[in-house]
Every structure is written in structure tokens, then in C-alpha cells.
Amino acid sequence: MRVALVFPPQGHFTQPYLSLPSLAAYLRANGISDVHTLDASIESYDYFMSRERLGRSLVRVRASAALAELEMRDGLDFSAMERYQRLSEIALIGDDLVANIDEAKRILRTAEDFYDYERYLWAGRTLEQGLRLFSAEYSPSRLTAHGFVTRYSVERSSEIVAALSDEAENPYIEYFREHTLPQLQALDPDLIGISVTFPSQAIPALTLCKLIKAWKPSVHITLGGGLLAYVAEKLSKRPEIWDLIDSFVMLEGEGPLLKLAQGIERGDLDLSRIGNLIYRNAAGEVVQTARAEPLDIKTLPTPDFDGLPLKKYFTPELVLPLAATRGCYWGKCVFCTLYTVIGPGYRGRSIAQTVEDMRVLKAKYNTRYFYLAIEDLPPNMAKALPQAILDAKLDVAWWADARLEHDVFDQEVCDKLAASGCKRLAFGYESASQRVLDRMCKGIDPLASMDLVRRVRNAGISVTLYAMIGFPTETTEEARHTLATVLANRDLIQEVSVRVFYLDESSEIYKRRAEFDILEVYPDPQSDLQVYYDFKPGSGMTRREARDVYLEFTQALRSHFPVFQNTNMLYHELKSHYFLYLAKAGSWEALRDNVLERDDRRASLSSSSVKPQAASELRTLELGFDRARIDQRLSKIDSATLRPRYQSDMVDDEDRAHLDRTLTIEPKDASTLIYDTRTAELHCVSPATAVLLERCNGTRTLEQVIEIVPAPVRDDALRCVEQLAAHTWIQ
């Protein structure tokens, strides 16, 4: 009996996910020893971001000669601006990307280079740019560190099915055929379990299923994971799905997966006797079996990460996820749908078990870094776990989400958490309005919450707050009060994760819409897998106003928080990296002062005798259109079409056609795109600025550089050269 467990693309590439290690450990502990785990997500990232594969992307993109055609136009509509943005970047930096991508990965995987901040930023930017180049090959599909989106909506089963055959826009058809399928063929498993946690995995997962079934129709394929808890019942109504898979596992997977494996091994597989399953019987009827009781989490083994390609994650040191609880001990927030994924009830392992899990994993995988993958750090654990870690002399660093329990996190508890290695806590703050929090049933006091945050910061722990904009009945004034409160306390807060509220059909608020003055919801009749809905509120902000305040919020974060500023964005986007840097620095203050806000690279132009010399590492490309203005316009359009996290953030065909018709055409206006190969930064400058930069050739003084500029604007030219020096483009 051989089992293959697969984590399909796309998941984040900085650390392994917990699903496969948990399932593998349970199967192995219960007599199914021949279990193999494949993280096809990190394997695909590693391959796509390789010199060989990225070089193929560059050849394919350049073969279209599309940039030359765009340059010949008198103006650009919306779609043309998108292509121009993408293709002009590739024209300038494509060769450097292909040459440097393997070095970028090496830096991210090597501690000495990873913690060299300048090298880290260069590697992170290079990787982001590599993903944009790869995505251009499959345009309009887009692969990033955080998602995979296509023009095929994951809310429409018909479009998911269509995407499985589109080789021009689905990169995983080629990848799976050439890489993952041969791995599975070599294993020749009897049972394949595929964990689908995120919407971004839906199309890749079913693409793989299609290829597997074409190879071996008899193998039993079962799909489970968080996403399926929301959409499996809906997806099961589409007949084509049953040509690709044999069953869906609902809620937690350990129990049903073990029974599937045991039944196949005995040659007596009766799906009707396995709880939490959806399958199609011999008569062609879709059957959903009875709800099974969740397993006692105290009986589960320590997760087993054996078999995963642990050296391929884009990080120098492993950050291992560990679940000490399942469910939420609070369980009252009206917008939360955790029970849909986990099942009813809250369960926790003992403190001793959690510490032993850490000890075992630390010794086995040679890492001291952990993410407690729990909804909220429960009060008993917040109080007892730190001392248990200290008593065990574990020497670990860890972070977790926590609830703002005002009576739990006193200064003594916070200090003990820090002493045990806690480097970061993320809290569901949501709003500074007591009225809004009461409507949410959060059970917290926003003023007391800031006192709690202060105690956490006094202990030296980094604080992340989650905030929500546009909860039904919330006013613009209340939302802006939340922003003002966050800004007023920015000395206490390191990160803020903010989102626009959408209705989840499984939530309590959806069931009680009238109580929250929700007048109407907007289902898409074609979206048979829709989970999140926009709506019309009867009071408070309109949806347009909520999106506008969200933009105010994010712009303020970029202005006032070091983690969100341009040179530091990778910290926020790659959370394991931020955590590792925190642990390395020892405190947020040390990280801020010695890394994030340090700037010792600027050239001095104070002396009149200095002869500015442009850096030889700069690449330039003259363009017929203003790339900076195009970037700004496209950014505003993306922000204006904010959608729920579940949905694709791609502009759909109808919206695209509307934008192409109505958006003001971008006129000809020359610019110069500059790529600094030392930092991997891209900037767009005016032709006049490009001329000044060209004149900085080491033979002219500063006065001589700017003497060609008319006297009335010479001071502006001087400031421009000083800005070039600030970018270290002048030495």
C-alpha cells in the first residue's frame, strides 16, 4: 500500500505548510508506512526561477516583438498600458534576470548572505522580477510570491475546467507533465491525497488530477484542505469533476485519509462507511457521508516533515509550523467562519506535548524557529507555555496569533513570553470603535487593547495588528478613527494588516443580515463556487467609501511604518523573513535602527570640486511613453477594483473592455527607464534627468553638469542631481 501526499502550487515559498506533515505523521503512526510527500509548490517555484527555465521565458516573450509595436502607437489604452509596463521592464532587465536568478536563490538560502541586508534586498527584488518575467510568458496569468491568478475565475467551475486545457495560460500543465507526473509514476501510488488550502491552488490541483487520471485511471485521488470545506459540496455538482477525482475529504483529513488507505489496502473500499466524505457512487449519484467526530488533538503524533525538500524553500533557516490547538476558544466573532474549515469545537494539546513537539522537531530538523499555526494563543498557553519552554531549556524563537485578552497579557506574562523566545504576536484589533467591536462580538475594549500592546512592546515583542474596513454600519469617521489610533500609536506597532470586509456566506453575519442593516447582496449567477459577496449597506459607509478609506489606510502605512516603505516591502510580504530578521537582530529597535532605517550609502556633493561619476552598473532604456505615469495610473486602477481575498485580483474581461473604452488614452511622452544592477531597483526618469545623469561622467564638476540647464530652473537641476546621488547612482 503506497500513499502519495501532494501540496500543489501555489503556496508561499518561505516555509513548508503543515498539512502534509500532519497527515503523513498520522498515517505512519497508524501502520501505513509507505507514505511519500511532494511539495509541488516549492518544487515548481525552484524550477520556474532557474536560469534554464527563466531563459526559456525570456526567449518566448521576446519572440512576440510586442514592445516595438506598442512604441509605434500614438497612445495606449488600459490593456496596452499593462503590456507596455510589463514588456518595457523585460526589455531592460531580462538578460540580467536570467543571469542572476540562481544567485538570488542562493542568497536567500544562505544565512551569511541572507542577513546582509543589501544583498537580501537585491535577491528579493530579483526574485520578484523573475516572477514577473515568467508570468509574462503566460499572460494574463500572474504568479507572485503570494498567489497564482488567471483570467479563469476560481468562483466558476466551468472556468476552472476550461483552464485545465489552456497550455498558453496555465503553466502547470507543462510543469506537471515534465516534472511532477514522472515523480508520481516512479512512486506508482495506490492512493493520492492532494491538499488544497488556498484558492490559488484550485486550478493547479485539478490540472494535476487530470494528468494523473490520464496516466492511471485506477488510482484513488482524494482532495482535502481548507478550500474544499467551502466549495467541495458545490464543486461536486459538476459532472466533469468526477472524471478527475474520486472523493473529497471535508474538515480534518487524518481520520478519513487513514480509512481510505486501509480500505484500499484490504481491497474492500466502501466509501459510504467513511465519515466526512463526498463521492459519486456506482449509480452516478453524489453522496455526502455522515459527519464524523473530530479527532482528539492530544492523540495526534508530532508532524513529520520527512520527504519534503526542506533545502529548497527560499529561506536560510527553517521556520516550522506547529499546531498546538485547533479551532478558536473564543468562537463568537460574527464574521468568522473557522468552524467551516476545522469543524465545531475547540481542542488543544497539553503544554507538555507542545514543548515536546518543539524539542523533537528542533533536534530532528536542526532548527530553532517555529510558527504556532493556531487561531489564537489561548490564555492558559500564554501563561504556562513560556515557563515550560524555559524549564526545558529549548532555546527557540517563535511567533503566533493571539487574542487581545486584557486580563491575561499583564507585564509579567509578556516578559515571560519574550524570555521564552516569542518574537512576534499578531492580534485581531479590527477597529478602534467600541460600537463596531461590539457589533462584531469581539469582546474587547480598544483602549485597553492599546495598553496591552504597550505591555507586549515593553517586553520587546514585535506587534502586528489586523484591521478591517467596511464592516456593516461602520461609518467613515469610525474607520478613520481606527487609522488615526494606529498612527498615534505607531511607536508601539510594527505591522498592520488591513482588509476590506466582504460577506462570507458561512458566517453568522450573513445569516443575520437584517440585524446588520444589509439591504442586498450581489451574487453572481454564473459563479457557482462563490463564497464571498459584496453587498449594499443601509447605513454607514458605502462600499465605494470603504474602498477609499482602505486606500487612505494603506497609503498612511507606507508613509509612517518602516516595514511598509519601498526598500523594506519584502519584510512584510515574506513573513518568515521578517520573523528571522527579528530573531537575528534580537529586538525590533535593533532591527529598525541597524537595518531598516540605516542609510550609509549616500554620496556627498557638498564640495564644489567634486566631479560626479554615474555608476557603471546602471542600465537604461529610452521609452516613447512615460512609464512612471503609466505605473501610477495602473496602480490606482488596481486599487479601485478591490475584491475579497478569495477572489482573483485580476481585472476581468468585462471590466477590461470598459476600461479600454472609457479610460483616457495615455499620450506619447518620452521617459527613460533605469535599472540599477547593484540593488535590482527600477526607476523611471524624465529625458532631462537622464541627460543630467549622462553628464555625470567624472570629468565635470557639479556646476558644469548643470550648466546646460536654463538659469531659472538650475536649482531644480541641482536638487535632481542630489536625488540621483541619494539613489547612489552618482559616486
SEKE-557010 format. One record per residue: z negated, y, x negated of N, C-alpha, C in turn. Coordinates in steps of 0.05 Angstrom, whole numbers, plus 5000, padded with zeros to 4 digits. Layout:
# SEKE-557010
ZYXZYXZYX...
This chain:
# SEKE-557010
500049764983500050005000500050254982502150414984502350644967502650894984501051094978501051344993501851574975503651744985504351994971503452224988501952404976501052644989502452884977503653054993505353274983504353534994504053734976503654014984506254154979507654225001510354344998510254634992512454744982512555034979512355175006511255405009510455584988507455644991505955594969503255674967502855834942500655974940500356154916500155984891501256104869501655944845499355974824497156094831495056134811492855914811492755744832490755534833491555324853490555074849491154864868489754914895490954804916489654824942487954574947486154584966484154374969485054144985487154165001487853955020488453685007490253674988490953424975488553294960487053454944484753334930482653214950482253344973480353244992481352985005483852985013485052745025485152515005486052574981486252354961483552234955481452404952478852304946477852124968478352194993477352035016478751765017481451775014482851515014481951334991481751444967480951284944478051174948476351334960473551244964473351024986475551005002475450805024477550585021478050524996479650274990482650314987483650554991486550594987486850724960487250554940487150654912489750764902491950664913494650744902495550994916494351214909494851474922495951664901498151804907499351984889499652264902499052474886499152744897501352904882502853044898505053214888504753494898504353684880504353964888507254064883508954034903511654124901511954424900509854564909509954854908509854954879507854884864507654974836509954864820510754614826512954494811515554654815515954744840518454894845518255174832515955304834515655564821516255544791515155334779515455294750518355254743519855104759522655064754524355304760523955434783525455664790525155884769522655914760522156124739522355994711524655884705525255774679527855904669528155904643530556034632533055894642532955634644535355484653536055554681534055544699534655584728535155874734533656054722534056344728536756434717537556314694540256374684542456304704542056084718543956004738544056204761541656304768541556504789543056754781542656844756544057084746547057054747548056824739550956774739551956784768550556664786551456644814551456924827549357084821549157344833551257534822551657524796553657704784556557624791556957374798559657294806560657434830558857544846559657674871560857954866560258074843561258344836560658544858558458504873557958674897557058954889555658984866554759254858557059444854559159354841561459524837562659614863562759444883563859514909562159724922559459694920557659894932557960164918558260164892558560414877561060574885562960434895565460574904565260704931563060644945562760764972561861054971562461194992561561474995558661495004557761285018554961285028554161005034551460965037550360695042548760695068549260495085547560455108545160285100543560215119541060075113541559815097543259645108543759385094544859425066546659625063547759685037545659785018543759945028541660045010539959805000539359615018537859385009539259234987541859184990543459044969543559214944543959474947544159654924541559644908539259654921536759644908536459384891537159164903536858904890538858874867541358944872543458884852543359084829542559324833542359514810540159424791537959334802535859234785536858994768538158804781539158574767541158644746542958834752544958914732543659024707541359154709540059274686538359074671536758914686534758754672535258454672537458364685537858074688537857924662539158014642539257864617536557854604535058074605532358064593530557874609530757864635529157684651529657394643532157324642532757044635531656974607531957164589531057114561527957094559526557234577523657274574521957114594523156984613521556864635519656644625520556484606518856274596516456384580516956604566514756734551512756854571513656964593511857074613510056854624511156624630509456404640507456314618508356304593506556224572504156414570504756674572502556874570500556824593501456784617499656744639498056484637498956304621497556044618495956034593495956234577494556234551492356444551489856364547487656544551487856784532488456734507488556954487490457174496492757104506494757294515494157394543493257224561492657304588490557534589488557524572486457724572487257964555489557964543490658204531492058354553490858564563491658684589494558774589495458894567498258984567500158754568499558544554501358304555501258174583498858174594498558064621500258204641500158474641501758634659504758584655505558574630508358524624509258254636507558054632508257784642508357774673506357914685506257914714508658054726509458284715511758434724514358264720514458134697516857974691517157754711514857624718514957414738515857514765514757744773515557864799518557924799519558034778522458104776524057844776523057634763524457384763524757274791522657304807522757214835524757374851525057634845527057794859529857704852530257644826532857544817533557284831531657094831532056834844532656874873531157044886531557094915534357204921535357374902538057494906540157274909539757054896541756834897541856724926539556734940539456614967539056834988539757084982539457305000540757245028539357315049537057495051534357355048534257095042531756955039530257085015527557075017525957204996523557034989523356984963521056834952519357024935516757044941514957204926512557034918510657154905508157014898506556944923507157074946505557054970506956944994509556894991510856805015513756715010514856575029517656505029518656565058520456755060521556825086524556815086525656745109528556735112529256885138531756915143532557035169532056835192531456585186530756395206527756415213527156485238524456535246522856275248520456265237518756035239517356025266517956215283516956205310518856075330521256005320523255885336524055615324523455405339524055135328527055095324528755215340531655185337532555305310531255525303532055655277530955505253528555385256527555215235529454985230530254855251532154625249534754715236535754955243538255055231537955105202535555205193535155265165535155015147534754785159534554545143537254465131539454575141542154515131543554745117542154965114543455205103542955225073544655105058544355105029544655375017546055555030546455825019543855995020542055935039539656095043537055945040537155685038534755515035534855385007533355504988533555394961532255124957530655044977529254794974530954544980533254584992535054354996535854254969536954424952537754354925535454264908533254404909530954344892529854064899529354014925528253754933530153524926532653574930534653364925534653284895534353494878534553444849531953374836529653444849527153414835525053254851524353344875522153214890522952944900525352924912526252674922526352454901527452504877527352294856524452214849522552404850519752324845518752134866519352194891518452014913519951754912522451754905523951504903522751324882521851444860520651284839517951164848516551304865513951204875514451004897516551044914517150874937514750824954513651044966511151014982511650895009509550785021509550675048508750895069507251085059506251305076506451565061507551765073507752035061506252235079504252365068502852565083503552845071504353025088505153295079503253495091502053655074500053855083501454125088501454215112502854465119500654665128499854835110497755025115498755295125500955385113501955655118504655655132505355865147507955875160510255865139509755975115511855965095512555685086510855485093511455215086513055065107513455175130514655025153517454935146519155115138521955045132522154865108520754925085520854745063519854465070517654445085516454185091518454015107519654125128521553975144524153925129524854095111527254045094526753795077524353765066523653525051523653285069522553305093522553075111525352975117527153165121529953085127531152925104530753015080531752875057530452595053527852585058526452325056527452125076527852215101528752025122531551935117533252105105535952025098535851805077533851825059533551615038532251365048529951395062528351165070527351205099528951135119528151175147525551035155524850825141522550665149519950785141519850965121517351075112516051245134513451215137512051365157511351645145512351855157511752125149509852255169507552345160505752485178505252765167505252965185504753235177501953325188500453455171497853565179497453835166495153955171494554215158494054425179493154655169492354875187494454975205496955005196499055105213499554915237499454655232500054465253498054475276495554555270493654585291494454785312496154985303497155185321499755115335501554975320504254945331505154665335503654465327504554185328505254105357503554175376504054095403506654225414507154465406509654595414512054475400511754435374513954335358514654045367512653895376513153615384515053595408515453815422517153815446520153825439520753875414523553895405524453625395526353495408527053215402527953175373529353365361530353335333528053285313525653395320523453365301522753075296523052905317522252625314524352465298526552585291528352455271527452515243525552695240524652785213521852675206520152635226517352555221516652335241514252225236513252015254510652085268509152275257506652355271505752625260504152765277502753005269499752935270498253025250495352995250494253275257492553275278491253515286488453535274487653785269484953845258484653705230482353605224481853495197483353235193484353205169486252985164485052725153482652735141481652495127481652245144480352265167480052025184482651915194484352075207486951975217488651865194488651995171490351905149489451635139486851595137485851335128486651115148486451165174487150965194490150905193491851115189494651065186495250885162493950945139494350785115493450495120491150455132490050185137491850035156492850165177494650035196497249945183498450125167500950055153500449825133498249835120497549625100497249355114496049345138495649095153498249005166500149195169502549125184502049125214499949275222499149285250498449575258500549745257500050025262500350085291498050145304498050225332497150515333499050705336498350985335496551075358496650925380495151005403492150985398491350825378488550785372487450985352489151165342488251355322487951625335485551745333484951995345486252225331486552455345487652705334490452675324492152525339494852475331496752555353499152645345501352675363503652505352504852345370507052175361508952115384511251995379513051925400513151615402512651515426512451225429515251095432515350835435517850685437519550775460518250875481519750965505520751245502520251375479521251645475519451855485516951785494515051975505513252085482512752345483510952465464508052425473506452305456503652235463501752385445499652495457497452615442494952445447493852345425491552165428488952325432486852175438484352305445483152455421481552655427480252805406478152625392478252615366476252465351474052645341471652535339469452695328469952765299469353005290469753075262467852915244468752875220467152725200464652885192462652745185460252865173460952955145461053215140461853315114460053215091457653135098455853035078456652755068458352625083459252355075461852365058463052595055465552615041465152615011467052504996466852504967467652774955466952804930467853044915470853044914472153274918475053284916476053174890478353044891479552924867482253054861482353204840484753354832486553194814485952944808487552774791490452754803492352774785495152744794496553004798495053224802496253484805497053594778499153744776500053854750498354094742495854044734493854264731494654464709496254384690497154564669499454744677500554704700502854854708502255104725499755124735499055364750499155604732499855834743500356074727497656214722495956084707493356184701492356034676490756174658489856044634487555854637486055894659483655734664483655664694483055414699483055314727480855444744481555544767479655624787479855414810477855244812478055024831476755094858478155044880476955084906474954864913472854934928470854734936469754814963469754634982468854695009466054585013464054765014461254675018460654665048462354795065461954795094464654765107464554695133466954705150466154835176467755025185467155175209465555425201464855575221463355825217460755815232458555865218455955845231455556065252456956285250456756505270458356435294460956405292462656305313462856465338462356725337462356885361464557105362465857155340467857375339470157305358470757495376472657435398475557405388476157505364478857485353479257235336477157095329477356875310478356625324479956465310480956215320480555985301478456005285477855805265477555525277476355515301475855255314478555115319480655265322483355145327484154975303483455065279484254925255482254715247479754775248477654595238476554415259476554505284475254355305472554485312471354395333468854525342466554455323464554635322462154575308462254675279459854705268459554795241458054575226459054505202457854295186457654385157455554305143455254375115454254145098455054145073453953955054451254065045449653885034447053975024447454144999445454304993445554464968445854284944444354064944444453874921447253754918448653694941451353584939453253794928452954044937454754254927454454294897452054304888451554334859452654094844452253854855453353614841456353614841457653714863460553744863461453924840460054144837460754334816460454204789458254054785457753924759459853724753460553564772462653354768465353474761466153674777468753804773468853954747466654084740466554234714466954044691465553814691465753624669468453494668469553424692472053264693474453434686474453684695476853854691476454084672474154084658473654274637474054564647472854634669472854904679470154984690469555234688467055344699467555534722470055534732470755734753471255604780469955714801470155594827470555804849472055734869472355884893471155714916468955804928467855664951469555724975471255534982473155575004471855525031470155715038468555705063469055955078468555945104468956185121466856395115464356315113462156495108460056345093458956475072456656365058454256365076453356135085451156125105448556225093446756325109444256435099442656245081442355995090440755805073442055765046444755765045446055725020445855975002446156215015445856455000443156474986441156364999438456374988437856154968438855914974438055674958440055594936442655644941444655544922444255674894443855934892443556054865441455924848439055884860436955764844437655474836438955334854439755054848441755054825443555244825445555264803444055324776442155514778440655584754438955344744437655204763436054974755437654754742440154734751441954524740443254614714442754874706443854984681446954944680448255014702451154954705452855144689452055394686453755594673456455604686456655694711459155724725459556004734462056074741462656324755464056254781463356394802464356314828464556564847466156524868466256734889466656604916466156764937466256654964466556884984467256815009467056995031464256975043463257195054460557195065460457375089458457325106457957495129455957705122456257945134454358165129451758115143450157935131447557865142445458055130444758265145443058475134440358375125439258175139436558085133436557865112438857775104439057555084439457665056441357845054442157945027440258175018437758115014435958315002436558324972435258504958435858544930435258294913433158164920432357914905434557704908435557664932437657464937440257544922440857804923443357894910443057864879440757924868440457894840440557604831439557424848439657134842442457034844443957134864446757054866448257124840447857374831449257464806448357294782445857234781444857074758446056794758446756694782447856424784450856414777452056644773454956654766456656764788455556854810457256974832458357234822461057254821462357494811463557664833464057544856465457694877464657584904464157764923463657694951465457854969466657724988468457855007467257845035466958075048465558095073467458185095467058085120468558175143467258425155467958655144466858905153468159005179470858995179472559045202472659335210470359465216470359735227467659875221467860135219465360295216464260385243465560305265464760385292462960165304460560245311458760045323459859955350461160135365462360055391464459845387466259885368468359685363467159425353465259435336464059185326462659035349461459175367460159045390462258915407464559045411466758925427467758675413467758675387468658445372466658215372464158275379461958085377461358005348461558215331461058165302458058135297456358265313453458235308452458365283453758585275452958725251452759025256451259165239450859455240452359575217454259755221455859855199454260015178452160155187450560295168448860105151447659905164446159705149448059555130450559525139452459375122452859515096453059785096453459925071451059915054448659895066446259855050446359585036447359385051447659115040449659125016451959255021453959275000452759404975451159604979449859734956448059544940446659364954444959174940446658974925448858884937450658704923451758834898452559084900453659224877451459274856449059334864446859374845446359114829446958894841446658634827448958584807451158744809453358704791455558534802455658484828457658314841459858494853462358414849464558564860464758524890465358744904465358734934468258774944469058594962471458624977470758645007472058835021471558855050474158805064473958655086476258615104475958815127478158955133478159155154480459095173480159175198482159125219482759385234485259445238486159685251487559605278486859745299488359705324487059495343484459435339483159255358483159395386483659245407483859365434481559555440482259785450480560015457479760175433480260095409479560255386481260515386479960735381481360995381482261065353484061255351484961345325482661465309480861605323478561725310476661505298476361295313474661075303475860935279478460895280479860775257479760945232480161205236479961395214477161425203475161385221472361385212471861145193473160925199472860685181474060755154476360875154477560955128475861155114474861355128473161555115470661435103469461235118467061105108467660945083469860805083470660655059471060835035472461065039472961245017470361375008468561435026465961565019464261375002464761115005463160914991464760764970466860894960468660754941467260684914465060814909463560734885462260464888462060364913460760104919462859884924465259954930467259764939469559744919470359504912472459464893475159414906475159274928477659204942477259234972479359294986479459295015481959155024481658955041484058815052484158895082486259045088486559155115488959035129488758995155491058895170491059015198493359005211493659095238492958855257491458905278490658695296492958615314493358355317495158235336493658025352494557975376493257775394494057485386492057325381492557045376492056895403493956735411493756615437491456415440490256325417488056145418485356285419485356545416482856695413481556745440478956805438477456875462478457135475479257325459480157585470482757545485484457355477486957305491486357195519484357025521483556905546482257115565481057315553479557525569480857795566483557805568485058045562484158285579483658235604482958455623480358595614478458445602475958565593476458755570478658725556479258895533481459095539481959135564483959335573486759285561487459035560490158965551491858935576493759115579495359125603497658925604498758875580501158695579501458585551502358335550503058215524506058175524507158145500510058135497510957875484511157665500512157415489515157435485516157295465519057265461519957005474521557015494522356765508523756565491524956655469526356475451524456355429522056465427520256375406518256175417519155925417517555715429515155635412514955745387512655685370510955935366511356145383509856395380506856355383505356475365502456455365501256735368502356925354501357195355503057375372501757565386503257725405502558025402504558185404504058475407503258525436502258755442501158805469501159105475500659165500500459435509497459495517496159665502493359725509493159935531491159915547490760115568489160355558487760325536486260555525486160515495485160725481485160715452487860775441488260695416490760745402493060595415495460715414497860565419498460395395500260205398500960035376502360195353503860395361505160565341503060715325501060815339498860965326497260775307496860525316495360335299496860285273499560255275501160215250501060465232501160695245501060945229498360975214496160905227493560925214493360715192494560485197494660275176495960385151498260525155499660645132497860855118496461015134494561205122492561065105491560845116489460685102490460585075492860455076493860335051494560545031495660775040496260985021493761095008491561125024489061215013487861014993488160764998487160554979488660584953491260624954492860644929491960894913491161104927490461354914487661344902485761194914482961214907481760974895483060744896481860494885483460394861482260364838483660284814485260024817484159834832485459574835488159604849488459804866490859834882492960014868492260134846494160324834496360164820498660294816501060154808500759964785499460054763499259884740497459644744495759654765493759444769494359274794496559314807497059174832496958874829497558774806497558484803494758364806492758524800490058424804489558364834490258544851489758504879491558274890493958264881495858064891495157784882494157764857493657494846490657464844489357374865486457394867485057234846486157004838484856844817484856994791486957154786487057304761484857524762484557654784482457864786479757744781479257514793476657374790476257304761478257194748477957114720477457364702478757584708478257824692475457934697474557914721471757984727469757824710470257564711468457384696468557434666470957494656471257554627469857814620470258024636469058284630466058284633465058114651462158104655461158274678462558494684461858654707464258824715464058924740466259094750466459354733464159464725464259714710465659674683465059444670466359394644469359344648470059214670472859164675474359434681473059594697474259854703474560034679472360064663472360254641473960154617473859894612475159794587477859674591478659634617481259514622482959674642481959694667483659814688484260104683482260264674482660544671482960644642483260454624483660534596486560614592486960834578489660914572489661044545490360894525490360994497493060984485495160984502497860954492499461214491498461434502500061674505500661804478503161894476503962044453503062334455502462454433501662734433503962914426504463114443506563304438505463584433502963594425501563854422502664014399503763884378504664024355507564114359508164364352510964454355512864334335511764214314513464084294514163794301512863684321513463404329516363384338517663174328520463124336520462864353520462904379520162674398522362464393521562214393523361984389523261804413525461774428525461584450525061304440523561144455523060874448525660714448525960554427528460394425528660174445526360104457526259874475527159944504528060184508528860264535531760174541532160074565534860014575535460204597537860304599538560494620541160414634541360494660543760434676544260684693546660794690547361024706548460934733547361054754548060974781549261204797550861134817552061344834550361434857548161284862546361354884543461384872541861534887539161584878537361344885536761174865535160934870532361004879531161224868528461294876528261364906530261514916530261574944530761334961532561154952533060914967530560744968529160714946526560564946524660684966524360944966522561074984523261025013525861055020526761015047526260735057526960545040526660265047523660195051521960305034519160245036518060345063518960575071517960685097518960515120521360405118522460235140520859975141520359855118518759605117516059655130514759875123512059925134512159975163514260095173514460165202514859925219515659695208516159455223513959245217511559335216509259155210509058935231508658695222508558465240506058295233505258115250502957945243503457785218501357705205501657545181503157285186502857175210504156925216507256955215508157195223511057225227512357305200514957265199516457365176516457665175516157785151516258075149519158165144521057995149523858065145524958205170526558405165527858545187529858345201529558305227531358115240534058235245535958065254538758145256539058375276537558375298537858585318536858845307534458845294533459085282535259195260536359005245538159085223540659225234541859115255544159245266543459525277541159545289540259805299539960005276538659925255538260095232540860175219542759985217545360045206546860265223546360255249547760445267546460715267543860725265542360975271541261115246540760965225539561095201541561275187540561505178542261695164543461555139546061585135547361465112546361595086545761435067544961535041547361635025547361895018549762005005549761954975552062004964552261984935550362194922548962104901547162274887546362124861547462194839547162034815544262014806543661794793540961754781541261564757539161534743539061354720536761164723537260904722535160704724534360634695531660634690530660584663528860344664529260164645527559924643526259924615523559924615522059914590521459624584522759514564522459224558519659164548518159364538515459314527513559264550513859404572512059384594513159254619515859204619517259094642517159284666516759544661516759734683519559844688520159894713522660014722522060294733523760484726523460754737526260874741526361044761528861184766528461484760530361604745530161884738532762024745532562284746534962444752536762454727539262524731541062544708540062754687538862974697537763174679535563054661533762904674531562774658532762574638534762434646536062244628537262384604538362624608539462774586537162854566534962954577532663024560531762784544531562554557530662314543532662244520535162274526537262214505537062404482536262654487536062854466533562804448531662644458529362574442530162354422531562434401532662224383531362244355529162394353527762414328528762624309530862774317532062974300531463254310530363284334529863544346526963584351525963834348523363894357523263914387520863934398520663954428522164194438521964414424523464654433526464614433527364464413530264414411531164224432529464034440530163844461530763994487529064184494529264314520530964574519532064644496533464904495536064904511537064674518539564674534538964734564536464734571535664784599535465084603536465184626536265474631533465574630533065804619530365914614528565914639529565974663527665984686526365714692527565494684526465224691525565074665525265224643524665084618521764974619519965114633517265004635517264734650519064714670519264464685520364244666522264324649523364124630521164034610519464214602517264144584515363944597514664004622512963814637514363544640516963544644518463294646518263134621518563264598518363114572515563014568513563174576510763074574510262824591511562824614511262584631512662344618514862384605516262174590514362064568512962244555511062164535508762004547507862084571505761944584506561654591509161614596510161344600510561194574510061324551510561224524513461174519515161304534518061284529518761454505516961644498517361804474515161754455515761724430513761654409513661874388
